[in-house]
Amino acid sequence: MSDIVELDRLAMAWTAELIAKAKPEDWPAPTPCGPWTLMELIEHLVAQNKGFAAAASGGAQDKADWVPRRLEEDPHAAFVASATEVTAAFGSIDEQVYLAEFGRAFPAKIAMGFHFVDYLAHGWDVARSLGLPDEPDPALTEAGMAIAERVPNEPPSRGPGAAFAYRVEVADTASPHQRLIGLLGRSPEWTR
C-alpha cells in the first residue's frame, strides 16, 4: 500500500504548492467545484483530510465528523497540517476503512485511491481558480486514470450528493490530465 500512500502524498504536495500562491484577495474567487469559493474548497480539503485521517484510525463514523469548519488562521498552514496528519494515518492504516460519506467500509487501498483522485481534481480546481498551470506530474495523472476509469458513471458513485460528478466528454486532443478531469466530472474548459 505504500505506493498509493506516496502518490497521495505527492498529489497533496502539488495542491499545497498551489494553495501557497494564493493571496487573501483570492479566497472569495470561484472554483470549478460547484458553488464553492477558493476558501470554501480549502476548508473542504482540510475537513476531508481530517475525516480520512480519523477514519483510517477507526474514527469519523458520522458524516458530521467530515463537515468543513471555518479556517480562521492561515489556510495554507491548516492544509499542510491536515495533509501531514492524513499521510501519517494512511501509513498505518487497517485493512478496512469506514467512509461515512459513502455509508460503508472499503478496502484500505480503495479508500486511499478515492482520496488520491480527489486531490487530482481538487488540485486542478485550485490551479484553475488561481489561473496557474494545472497539470501535475504525469505519473500522478497516469495513476489517477487507472482509478478514475473504474468509478461507475451512475448513482450512487456519481451525481448530485455523490463523491463524484458524472463524466464530462472532452476533446480527443485533450491532454491526459484534461481527460482525467473529464472522467472526474469536471470540464477542462472551465475558466475563472
N, CA, C and O of each residue as an XYZ file, in Angstrom:
768
protein
N       0.812     -1.202      0.000
C       0.000      0.000      0.000
C       0.848      1.256      0.000
O       0.321      2.355     -0.173
N       2.141      1.119      0.189
C       2.985      2.306      0.275
C       2.966      3.113     -1.015
O       3.153      4.329     -0.973
N       2.743      2.465     -2.176
C       2.702      3.205     -3.436
C       1.558      4.219     -3.449
O       1.761      5.372     -3.827
N       0.369      3.803     -3.043
C      -0.770      4.722     -3.062
C      -0.589      5.803     -2.004
O      -1.021      6.936     -2.213
N       0.033      5.486     -0.885
C       0.300      6.498      0.138
C       1.239      7.565     -0.422
O       1.028      8.758     -0.204
N       2.272      7.137     -1.140
C       3.216      8.095     -1.720
C       2.564      8.912     -2.835
O       2.778     10.121     -2.916
N       1.779      8.273     -3.686
C       1.069      9.010     -4.736
C       0.147     10.057     -4.115
O       0.091     11.197     -4.576
N      -0.564      9.665     -3.080
C      -1.476     10.578     -2.399
C      -0.698     11.745     -1.790
O      -1.119     12.897     -1.895
N       0.425     11.447     -1.160
C       1.253     12.498     -0.561
C       1.716     13.494     -1.629
O       1.698     14.705     -1.406
N       2.128     12.976     -2.785
C       2.598     13.839     -3.869
C       1.464     14.699     -4.431
O       1.676     15.866     -4.759
N       0.264     14.127     -4.543
C      -0.885     14.905     -5.023
C      -1.213     16.025     -4.046
O      -1.536     17.138     -4.463
N      -1.134     15.741     -2.747
C      -1.392     16.795     -1.760
C      -0.274     17.834     -1.765
O      -0.538     19.020     -1.570
N       0.977     17.405     -1.986
C       2.090     18.359     -2.059
C       1.902     19.311     -3.231
O       2.160     20.508     -3.112
N       1.447     18.773     -4.375
C       1.152     19.613     -5.540
C       0.074     20.631     -5.182
O       0.198     21.812     -5.504
N      -0.970     20.177     -4.524
C      -2.060     21.063     -4.127
C      -1.563     22.120     -3.140
O      -1.948     23.285     -3.233
N      -0.711     21.717     -2.197
C      -0.166     22.670     -1.218
C       0.657     23.759     -1.905
O       0.584     24.929     -1.527
N       1.438     23.374     -2.912
C       2.229     24.371     -3.655
C       1.320     25.393     -4.326
O       1.638     26.582     -4.369
N       0.195     24.930     -4.846
C      -0.753     25.838     -5.488
C      -1.412     26.759     -4.462
O      -1.512     27.966     -4.683
N      -1.859     26.194     -3.348
C      -2.513     26.989     -2.309
C      -1.562     28.054     -1.779
O      -1.992     29.160     -1.453
N      -0.270     27.729     -1.690
C       0.721     28.679     -1.173
C       0.794     29.946     -2.025
O       1.237     30.989     -1.544
N       0.367     29.866     -3.271
C       0.432     31.021     -4.181
C      -0.789     31.926     -4.077
O      -0.821     33.001     -4.678
N      -1.784     31.499     -3.323
C      -2.998     32.301     -3.171
C      -2.744     33.488     -2.245
O      -1.995     33.395     -1.273
N      -3.382     34.593     -2.574
C      -3.326     35.802     -1.753
C      -4.700     35.978     -1.098
O      -5.684     35.405     -1.566
N      -4.772     36.763     -0.025
C      -6.074     36.955      0.642
C      -7.188     37.376     -0.307
O      -8.340     36.990     -0.110
N      -6.872     38.152     -1.320
C      -7.926     38.576     -2.250
C      -8.421     37.436     -3.135
O      -9.448     37.570     -3.801
N      -7.695     36.311     -3.148
C      -8.126     35.150     -3.939
C      -9.148     34.281     -3.209
O      -9.842     33.496     -3.855
N      -9.263     34.395     -1.890
C     -10.126     33.477     -1.129
C     -11.568     33.475     -1.601
O     -12.178     32.406     -1.607
N     -12.171     34.623     -2.008
C     -13.559     34.577     -2.477
C     -13.714     34.187     -3.950
O     -14.828     34.197     -4.474
N     -12.612     33.845     -4.620
C     -12.674     33.504     -6.046
C     -13.494     32.236     -6.278
O     -13.489     31.335     -5.439
N     -14.197     32.160     -7.409
C     -14.940     30.939     -7.746
C     -13.983     29.807     -8.102
O     -12.823     30.035     -8.446
N     -14.491     28.594     -8.011
C     -13.722     27.403     -8.392
C     -14.583     26.546     -9.315
O     -15.793     26.754     -9.402
N     -13.969     25.584    -10.004
C     -14.757     24.664    -10.831
C     -15.582     23.672    -10.012
O     -16.380     22.917    -10.567
N     -15.393     23.676     -8.707
C     -16.053     22.701     -7.834
C     -17.359     23.289     -7.303
O     -17.425     23.804     -6.187
N     -18.391     23.196     -8.134
C     -19.717     23.652     -7.733
C     -19.727     25.109     -7.346
O     -19.061     25.929     -7.977
N     -20.479     25.437     -6.310
C     -20.610     26.837     -5.912
C     -19.512     27.299     -4.951
O     -19.570     28.430     -4.469
N     -18.514     26.458     -4.659
C     -17.513     26.794     -3.647
C     -16.561     27.879     -4.107
O     -16.121     27.908     -5.256
N     -16.255     28.777     -3.170
C     -15.160     29.726     -3.369
C     -13.861     28.984     -3.078
O     -13.875     27.846     -2.610
N     -12.739     29.642     -3.362
C     -11.450     29.012     -3.073
C     -11.316     28.713     -1.581
O     -10.840     27.639     -1.211
N     -11.727     29.640     -0.723
C     -11.641     29.391      0.724
C     -12.519     28.206      1.123
O     -12.089     27.358      1.905
N     -13.730     28.136      0.601
C     -14.618     27.018      0.941
C     -14.040     25.693      0.452
O     -14.185     24.667      1.117
N     -13.392     25.714     -0.697
C     -12.754     24.495     -1.201
C     -11.633     24.059     -0.269
O     -11.511     22.873      0.036
N     -10.821     24.993      0.182
C      -9.724     24.638      1.091
C     -10.278     24.140      2.422
O      -9.739     23.199      3.004
N     -11.342     24.759      2.904
C     -11.977     24.259      4.134
C     -12.469     22.828      3.934
O     -12.355     21.999      4.838
N     -13.015     22.536      2.755
C     -13.439     21.169      2.425
C     -12.235     20.225      2.422
O     -12.312     19.124      2.969
N     -11.133     20.643      1.817
C      -9.946     19.782      1.746
C      -9.397     19.473      3.133
O      -9.015     18.336      3.409
N      -9.353     20.462      3.994
C      -8.880     20.252      5.368
C      -9.813     19.272      6.082
O      -9.351     18.357      6.763
N     -11.120     19.465      5.927
C     -12.089     18.561      6.563
C     -11.950     17.141      6.030
O     -12.013     16.182      6.800
N     -11.760     16.994      4.721
C     -11.580     15.665      4.138
C     -10.324     15.000      4.687
O     -10.343     13.822      5.044
N      -9.247     15.751      4.752
C      -8.006     15.173      5.290
C      -8.195     14.719      6.730
O      -7.766     13.627      7.105
N      -8.832     15.552      7.526
C      -9.057     15.184      8.925
C     -10.023     13.996      9.025
O      -9.827     13.102      9.848
N     -11.061     13.991      8.188
C     -12.005     12.877      8.194
C     -11.351     11.570      7.777
O     -11.548     10.542      8.424
N     -10.571     11.602      6.695
C      -9.875     10.395      6.254
C      -8.860      9.934      7.292
O      -8.711      8.735      7.528
N      -8.159     10.884      7.915
C      -7.180     10.517      8.946
C      -7.876      9.827     10.115
O      -7.400      8.804     10.606
N      -8.996     10.381     10.559
C      -9.742      9.761     11.660
C     -10.306      8.411     11.240
O     -10.270      7.456     12.016
N     -10.830      8.322     10.009
C     -11.389      7.057      9.524
C     -10.313      5.981      9.456
O     -10.562      4.822      9.791
N      -9.121      6.368      9.021
C      -8.024      5.402      8.930
C      -7.626      4.878     10.298
O      -7.025      3.809     10.410
N      -7.966      5.637     11.350
C      -7.670      5.231     12.720
C      -8.891      4.655     13.426
O      -8.874      4.450     14.639
N      -9.955      4.394     12.659
C     -11.161      3.805     13.231
C     -12.181      4.817     13.705
O     -13.174      4.432     14.322
N     -11.971      6.114     13.438
C     -12.911      7.153     13.865
C     -13.723      7.688     12.699
O     -13.879      7.018     11.679
N     -14.242      8.911     12.858
C     -15.037      9.621     11.841
C     -16.157      8.737     11.297
O     -16.285      8.553     10.087
N     -16.966      8.194     12.210
C     -18.043      7.283     11.834
C     -19.306      7.995     11.372
O     -20.193      7.373     10.788
N     -19.389      9.282     11.627
C     -20.589     10.049     11.314
C     -20.255     11.111     10.272
O     -19.149     11.652     10.271
N     -21.206     11.415      9.380
C     -20.968     12.445      8.362
C     -20.609     13.788      8.991
O     -19.890     14.584      8.388
N     -21.101     14.039     10.187
C     -20.800     15.303     10.863
C     -19.311     15.442     11.154
O     -18.801     16.557     11.271
N     -18.614     14.319     11.271
C     -17.170     14.355     11.513
C     -16.401     14.910     10.318
O     -15.231     15.272     10.447
N     -17.048     14.980      9.160
C     -16.390     15.391      7.921
C     -16.791     16.801      7.487
O     -16.361     17.267      6.432
N     -17.602     17.478      8.285
C     -18.122     18.790      7.902
C     -17.010     19.838      7.963
O     -16.299     19.933      8.964
N     -16.859     20.625      6.896
C     -15.838     21.679      6.909
C     -16.119     22.721      7.988
O     -17.266     23.035      8.303
N     -15.040     23.235      8.534
C     -15.136     24.297      9.531
C     -14.367     25.510      9.024
O     -13.399     25.390      8.274
N     -14.820     26.662      9.449
C     -14.180     27.907      9.013
C     -12.717     27.938      9.450
O     -12.392     27.639     10.599
N     -11.854     28.298      8.527
C     -10.424     28.425      8.822
C     -10.149     29.868      9.221
O     -10.189     30.769      8.384
N      -9.877     30.078     10.476
C      -9.648     31.428     10.994
C      -8.222     31.900     10.736
O      -7.979     33.093     10.555
N      -7.294     30.973     10.721
C      -5.882     31.323     10.579
C      -5.432     31.121      9.134
O      -6.251     31.189      8.217
N      -4.177     30.879      8.929
C      -3.567     30.700      7.619
C      -4.096     29.436      6.932
O      -3.793     28.333      7.389
N      -4.877     29.558      5.849
C      -5.433     28.378      5.178
C      -4.367     27.425      4.654
O      -4.555     26.209      4.687
N      -3.252     27.963      4.172
C      -2.179     27.102      3.666
C      -1.597     26.264      4.799
O      -1.410     25.057      4.641
N      -1.313     26.883      5.926
C      -0.761     26.145      7.068
C      -1.747     25.089      7.561
O      -1.342     23.978      7.904
N      -3.040     25.425      7.600
C      -4.053     24.449      8.030
C      -4.098     23.277      7.067
O      -4.229     22.127      7.488
N      -3.989     23.563      5.779
C      -3.998     22.490      4.792
C      -2.775     21.593      4.956
O      -2.905     20.369      4.974
N      -1.594     22.184      5.076
C      -0.360     21.394      5.207
C      -0.423     20.515      6.458
O      -0.039     19.346      6.413
N      -0.905     21.068      7.567
C      -1.017     20.276      8.802
C      -1.971     19.100      8.608
O      -1.685     17.991      9.059
N      -3.103     19.334      7.940
C      -4.068     18.246      7.727
C      -3.509     17.202      6.753
O      -3.782     16.011      6.898
N      -2.730     17.644      5.765
C      -2.122     16.710      4.815
C      -1.101     15.816      5.523
O      -1.023     14.617      5.255
N      -0.330     16.402      6.417
C       0.641     15.626      7.200
C      -0.080     14.595      8.059
O       0.361     13.452      8.180
N      -1.188     15.011      8.649
C      -1.982     14.124      9.506
C      -2.538     12.933      8.721
O      -2.449     11.797      9.188
N      -3.106     13.172      7.547
C      -3.699     12.071      6.790
C      -2.610     11.155      6.226
O      -2.812      9.943      6.155
N      -1.470     11.702      5.827
C      -0.383     10.850      5.329
C       0.110      9.914      6.426
O       0.349      8.733      6.175
N       0.261     10.434      7.638
C       0.682      9.588      8.764
C      -0.350      8.501      9.042
O       0.007      7.348      9.284
N      -1.625      8.868      9.007
C      -2.685      7.882      9.259
C      -2.709      6.813      8.180
O      -2.893      5.634      8.484
N      -2.525      7.206      6.922
C      -2.520      6.228      5.834
C      -1.326      5.288      5.930
O      -1.381      4.159      5.442
N      -0.259      5.743      6.550
C       0.920      4.886      6.700
C       0.721      3.735      7.663
O       1.491      2.775      7.655
N      -0.312      3.823      8.497
C      -0.566      2.754      9.478
C      -2.019      2.311      9.429
O      -2.621      2.010     10.460
N      -2.576      2.272      8.230
C      -3.997      2.005      8.048
C      -4.338      0.520      8.233
O      -3.513     -0.360      7.990
N      -5.576      0.273      8.669
C      -6.069     -1.091      8.779
C      -6.520     -1.589      7.413
O      -6.420     -0.867      6.421
N      -7.010     -2.808      7.361
C      -7.436     -3.415      6.097
C      -8.715     -2.794      5.544
O      -8.896     -2.729      4.328
N      -9.600     -2.338      6.425
C     -10.874     -1.745      6.018
C     -10.977     -0.344      6.605
O     -10.493     -0.081      7.706
N     -11.615      0.552      5.854
C     -11.820      1.919      6.310
C     -13.289      2.266      6.097
O     -13.806      2.152      4.985
N     -13.955      2.688      7.166
C     -15.339      3.103      7.052
C     -15.370      4.570      6.640
O     -14.834      5.429      7.340
N     -16.006      4.857      5.491
C     -16.137      6.225      4.992
C     -17.591      6.662      5.152
O     -18.477      6.201      4.431
N     -17.817      7.554      6.103
C     -19.178      7.984      6.427
C     -19.884      8.603      5.228
O     -21.099      8.467      5.090
N     -19.143      9.278      4.363
C     -19.767      9.899      3.192
C     -20.427      8.869      2.285
O     -21.416      9.165      1.615
N     -19.879      7.666      2.265
C     -20.424      6.583      1.445
C     -21.315      5.656      2.257
O     -22.058      4.849      1.699
N     -21.236      5.778      3.588
C     -22.055      4.952      4.458
C     -21.631      3.495      4.527
O     -22.436      2.623      4.852
N     -20.351      3.230      4.218
C     -19.880      1.841      4.313
C     -18.359      1.790      4.361
O     -17.671      2.790      4.158
N     -17.863      0.593      4.636
C     -16.416      0.368      4.690
C     -15.891     -0.045      3.321
O     -16.602     -0.659      2.524
N     -14.639      0.303      3.066
C     -13.952     -0.054      1.833
C     -12.600     -0.657      2.182
O     -12.044     -0.364      3.241
N     -12.067     -1.500      1.299
C     -10.682     -1.910      1.486
C      -9.795     -0.661      1.541
O     -10.040      0.310      0.826
N      -8.775     -0.692      2.384
C      -7.939      0.484      2.615
C      -7.382      1.067      1.321
O      -7.384      2.285      1.141
N      -6.912      0.222      0.431
C      -6.310      0.723     -0.808
C      -7.331      1.473     -1.664
O      -6.983      2.462     -2.308
N      -8.569      1.023     -1.679
C      -9.624      1.710     -2.441
C      -9.944      3.055     -1.794
O     -10.091      4.059     -2.491
N     -10.051      3.080     -0.471
C     -10.324      4.334      0.233
C      -9.226      5.358     -0.048
O      -9.511      6.528     -0.304
N      -7.987      4.919      0.002
C      -6.886      5.836     -0.285
C      -6.904      6.269     -1.745
O      -6.536      7.402     -2.058
N      -7.325      5.389     -2.635
C      -7.451      5.744     -4.046
C      -8.469      6.845     -4.255
O      -8.256      7.744     -5.069
N      -9.595      6.783     -3.513
C     -10.595      7.851     -3.587
C      -9.965      9.191     -3.197
O     -10.142     10.202     -3.877
N      -9.232      9.169     -2.092
C      -8.592     10.392     -1.604
C      -7.602     10.922     -2.642
O      -7.562     12.124     -2.907
N      -6.820     10.044     -3.215
C      -5.814     10.423     -4.213
C      -6.449     11.079     -5.443
O      -6.029     12.167     -5.838
N      -7.447     10.441     -6.050
C      -8.041     11.036     -7.259
C      -8.804     12.313     -6.916
O      -8.906     13.219     -7.744
N      -9.335     12.386     -5.711
C      -9.996     13.614     -5.286
C      -9.001     14.772     -5.320
O      -9.357     15.889     -5.697
N      -7.759     14.505     -4.928
C      -6.740     15.551     -4.948
C      -6.292     15.909     -6.350
O      -5.896     17.048     -6.598
N      -6.345     14.971     -7.261
C      -6.017     15.313     -8.645
C      -7.068     16.252     -9.221
O      -6.752     17.117    -10.038
N      -8.321     16.084     -8.793
C      -9.390     17.003     -9.215
C      -9.296     18.319     -8.450
O      -9.350     19.389     -9.056
N      -9.157     18.255     -7.129
C      -9.174     19.481     -6.339
C      -7.912     20.318     -6.523
O      -7.973     21.545     -6.443
N      -6.775     19.682     -6.766
C      -5.576     20.459     -7.098
C      -5.805     21.241     -8.381
O      -5.421     22.405     -8.495
N      -6.439     20.577     -9.346
C      -6.791     21.240    -10.607
C      -7.752     22.399    -10.345
O      -7.615     23.472    -10.931
N      -8.738     22.170     -9.450
C      -9.683     23.234     -9.092
C      -8.938     24.469     -8.575
O      -9.219     25.595     -8.984
N      -7.983     24.236     -7.669
C      -7.215     25.339     -7.088
C      -6.431     26.063     -8.184
O      -6.445     27.292     -8.256
N      -5.745     25.291     -9.039
C      -4.949     25.894    -10.110
C      -5.825     26.734    -11.028
O      -5.470     27.864    -11.363
N      -6.965     26.191    -11.437
C      -7.858     26.932    -12.332
C      -8.402     28.182    -11.657
O      -8.514     29.231    -12.291
N      -8.738     28.080    -10.391
C      -9.258     29.230     -9.669
C      -8.236     30.364     -9.624
O      -8.593     31.540     -9.691
N      -6.957     29.991     -9.509
C      -5.884     30.983     -9.403
C      -5.271     31.346    -10.753
O      -4.430     32.241    -10.826
N      -5.683     30.662    -11.824
C      -5.102     30.933    -13.136
C      -3.674     30.439    -13.258
O      -2.866     31.046    -13.962
N      -3.349     29.337    -12.576
C      -1.996     28.774    -12.581
C      -1.927     27.537    -13.469
O      -2.967     26.968    -13.803
N      -0.723     27.104    -13.860
C      -0.601     25.840    -14.598
C      -1.282     24.725    -13.805
O      -1.119     24.619    -12.589
N      -2.056     23.888    -14.526
C      -2.939     22.945    -13.832
C      -2.641     21.481    -14.111
O      -3.523     20.637    -13.958
N      -1.430     21.165    -14.515
C      -1.074     19.765    -14.791
C      -0.028     19.307    -13.785
O       1.061     19.879    -13.727
N      -0.338     18.285    -12.993
C       0.658     17.758    -12.059
C       1.661     16.865    -12.797
O       1.629     16.766    -14.023
N       2.521     16.237    -12.062
C       3.462     15.271    -12.628
C       2.674     14.228    -13.426
O       1.681     13.701    -12.923
N       3.094     13.918    -14.665
C       2.354     12.952    -15.488
C       2.173     11.582    -14.824
O       1.202     10.883    -15.113
N       3.086     11.195    -13.949
C       2.933      9.905    -13.260
C       1.710      9.911    -12.351
O       1.055      8.882    -12.184
N       1.400     11.066    -11.761
C       0.205     11.170    -10.924
C      -1.049     11.024    -11.776
O      -1.989     10.320    -11.408
N      -1.045     11.702    -12.920
C      -2.202     11.610    -13.819
C      -2.409     10.179    -14.279
O      -3.537      9.685    -14.285
N      -1.332      9.508    -14.664
C      -1.444      8.124    -15.143
C      -2.015      7.211    -14.067
O      -2.892      6.394    -14.347
N      -1.527      7.344    -12.845
C      -2.043      6.527    -11.741
C      -3.499      6.877    -11.447
O      -4.302      5.995    -11.140
N      -3.838      8.158    -11.540
C      -5.209      8.578    -11.294
C      -6.179      8.054    -12.335
O      -7.314      7.705    -12.011
N      -5.736      7.996    -13.591
C      -6.593      7.465    -14.663
C      -6.978      6.016    -14.371
O      -8.126      5.621    -14.580
N      -6.034      5.237    -13.896
C      -6.301      3.824    -13.622
C      -7.393      3.662    -12.570
O      -8.143      2.686    -12.594
N      -7.480      4.610    -11.652
C      -8.515      4.561    -10.617
C      -9.828      5.148    -11.138
O     -10.887      4.537    -10.996
N      -9.750      6.337    -11.740
C     -10.961      7.046    -12.177
C     -11.748      6.270    -13.226
O     -12.977      6.336    -13.252
N     -11.058      5.543    -14.081
C     -11.749      4.769    -15.114
C     -12.628      3.674    -14.531
O     -13.558      3.211    -15.192
N     -12.347      3.252    -13.298
C     -13.126      2.174    -12.674
C     -14.339      2.673    -11.898
O     -15.167      1.869    -11.471
N     -14.459      3.989    -11.708
C     -15.609      4.525    -10.966
C     -16.812      4.519    -11.897
O     -16.789      5.190    -12.929
N     -17.864      3.779    -11.559
C     -19.050      3.729    -12.426
C     -19.623      5.124    -12.664
O     -19.582      5.976    -11.776
N     -20.146      5.351    -13.839
C     -20.707      6.661    -14.195
C     -22.216      6.688    -13.927
O     -23.002      7.102    -14.778
N     -22.598      6.244    -12.745
C     -24.014      6.174    -12.362
C     -24.119      6.234    -10.846
O     -23.139      5.982    -10.144
N     -25.308      6.569    -10.332
C     -25.501      6.569     -8.882
C     -25.269      5.161     -8.321
O     -25.519      4.193     -9.039
N     -24.821      5.003     -7.124
C     -24.598      6.047     -6.131
C     -23.206      6.679     -6.201
O     -22.905      7.580     -5.418
N     -22.358      6.226     -7.118
C     -20.996      6.755     -7.208
C     -20.942      8.173     -7.755
O     -20.037      8.942     -7.431
N     -21.927      8.513     -8.593
C     -21.892      9.797     -9.285
C     -23.240     10.497     -9.206
O     -24.275      9.867     -8.988
N     -23.205     11.806     -9.386
C     -24.422     12.589     -9.413
C     -24.544     13.507     -8.213
O     -23.644     13.548     -7.374
N     -25.653     14.252     -8.116
C     -25.847     15.179     -7.003
C     -25.736     14.471     -5.656
O     -26.376     13.447     -5.416
N     -24.913     15.039     -4.792
C     -24.718     14.472     -3.466
C     -23.724     13.332     -3.405
O     -23.386     12.871     -2.314
N     -23.245     12.862     -4.554
C     -22.262     11.765     -4.583
C     -20.847     12.342     -4.524
O     -20.648     13.550     -4.653
N     -19.883     11.467     -4.329
C     -18.491     11.909     -4.248
C     -17.981     12.454     -5.571
O     -17.119     13.333     -5.589
N     -18.505     11.941     -6.682
C     -18.039     12.358     -7.999
C     -19.217     12.816     -8.853
O     -20.322     12.285     -8.743
N     -18.966     13.808     -9.707
C     -19.971     14.228    -10.685
C     -19.925     13.260    -11.866
O     -18.989     12.470    -11.997
N     -20.944     13.330    -12.721
C     -20.947     12.492    -13.919
C     -19.788     12.889    -14.832
O     -19.371     14.047    -14.852
N     -19.282     11.934    -15.575
C     -18.186     12.191    -16.506
C     -18.571     13.283    -17.499
O     -19.740     13.443    -17.848
N     -17.568     14.026    -17.943
C     -17.730     15.088    -18.931
C     -16.914     14.691    -20.157
O     -15.747     14.317    -20.043
N     -17.532     14.774    -21.314
C     -16.812     14.481    -22.560
C     -15.769     15.550    -22.814
O     -16.030     16.740    -22.639
N     -14.576     15.118    -23.232
C     -13.513     16.062    -23.561
C     -13.035     15.783    -24.982
O     -13.254     14.699    -25.521
N     -12.389     16.764    -25.571
C     -11.903     16.640    -26.946
C     -10.838     15.552    -27.051
O     -10.106     15.291    -26.096
N     -10.761     14.930    -28.209
C      -9.742     13.903    -28.456
C      -8.330     14.468    -28.316
O      -7.388     13.730    -28.029
N      -8.189     15.755    -28.514
C      -6.881     16.403    -28.438
C      -6.521     16.831    -27.018
O      -5.458     17.412    -26.798
N      -7.391     16.551    -26.057
C      -7.147     16.956    -24.665
C      -5.913     16.257    -24.109
O      -5.579     15.139    -24.502
N      -5.247     16.943    -23.186
C      -4.084     16.353    -22.515
C      -4.553     15.203    -21.619
O      -5.743     15.102    -21.319
N      -3.632     14.341    -21.191
C      -4.031     13.262    -20.279
C      -4.714     13.772    -19.007
O      -5.686     13.175    -18.544
N      -4.209     14.872    -18.443
C      -4.841     15.359    -17.211
C      -6.220     15.943    -17.497
O      -7.123     15.819    -16.670
N      -6.396     16.573    -18.646
C      -7.728     17.066    -19.009
C      -8.700     15.898    -19.187
O      -9.875     16.011    -18.836
N      -8.221     14.789    -19.727
C      -9.085     13.606    -19.857
C      -9.445     13.071    -18.472
O     -10.580     12.658    -18.233
N      -8.473     13.084    -17.567
C      -8.746     12.656    -16.194
C      -9.781     13.574    -15.544
O     -10.706     13.104    -14.881
N      -9.622     14.869    -15.734
C     -10.569     15.832    -15.171
C     -11.974     15.544    -15.694
O     -12.943     15.605    -14.938
N     -12.086     15.232    -16.983
C     -13.389     14.867    -17.554
C     -13.955     13.612    -16.919
O     -15.153     13.538    -16.647
N     -13.099     12.621    -16.679
C     -13.548     11.392    -16.014
C     -14.066     11.672    -14.611
O     -14.958     10.983    -14.116
N     -13.495     12.692    -13.976
C     -13.882     13.023    -12.609
C     -15.014     14.048    -12.549
O     -15.350     14.548    -11.476
N     -15.604     14.361    -13.721
C     -16.788     15.199    -13.739
C     -16.556     16.691    -13.847
O     -17.446     17.485    -13.544
N     -15.365     17.076    -14.277
C     -15.064     18.496    -14.465
C     -14.942     18.781    -15.960
O     -14.605     17.892    -16.742
N     -15.213     20.002    -16.343
C     -14.991     20.426    -17.718
C     -13.643     21.123    -17.818
O     -13.418     22.131    -17.148
N     -12.736     20.596    -18.651
C     -11.438     21.256    -18.815
C     -11.545     22.658    -19.386
O     -10.568     23.408    -19.398
N     -12.742     23.013    -19.863
C     -12.961     24.339    -20.445
C     -13.216     25.408    -19.385
O     -13.257     26.597    -19.702
N     -13.391     24.987    -18.109
C     -13.736     25.948    -17.067
C     -12.628     26.993    -16.920
O     -11.443     26.662    -16.885
N     -13.039     28.259    -16.836
C     -12.114     29.344    -16.508
C     -12.774     30.234    -15.484
O     -13.996     30.246    -15.338
N     -11.956     30.970    -14.787
C     -12.427     31.840    -13.695
C     -13.257     32.971    -14.207
O     -13.731     33.794    -13.424
